[in-house]
Amino acid sequence: MDERKGVVTMKGEAVTLVGKEVKVGDKAPRFKALNSDLSEFDSAKECKGRVCVIAPVPSLDTSVCNVEARHFDQEAGQLQGRGDIIIVSMDLPFAIKRWREWAGVNTIKTLSDHRDAQVGKKFGVLMKELRLLARSVFVVDKNGVVRYRELVPEQGHEPAYDRAFEVAKGLL
């Protein structure tokens, strides 16, 4: 398994990312993860023919991830029902369900990668030392090709929402 050290930091400390680095122009890796009701999410089925904004985060139980997910939920209307925003964390499905209810989030999809860390490994954003996902954003077009990628250098910072939405809206 590929490893990259020092690409991102968590609280100023360099961490190691595990998995193959996904770049713009690459075919988006297919993955399976769990919905908050424990049903399986299969990206090959769910993202087929749709623009998907896939945003791995460390944990919805942190302030920055909470702000990020809620921001994406509030702005999801920009995709005009022709795309999806998918937040993925290593949080347990039960915790994700509680967070969704608490936060009043109902537009975005929130997935748990805790079972197999498929998103983390396949997108190259699994932080080895913490077994958490690195904050990142991938915009995937209707043909499954990555058209935008942001790997947030310091995990305590938010991503560039406007850039991600600009690319996503251009693909609708």
Summary of the structure (lengths in Angstrom):
residues: 172
radius of gyration: 14.4
end to end distance: 34.3
largest distance: 39.1
contacts: 581
relative contact order: 0.25
helix: 28%
strand: 32%
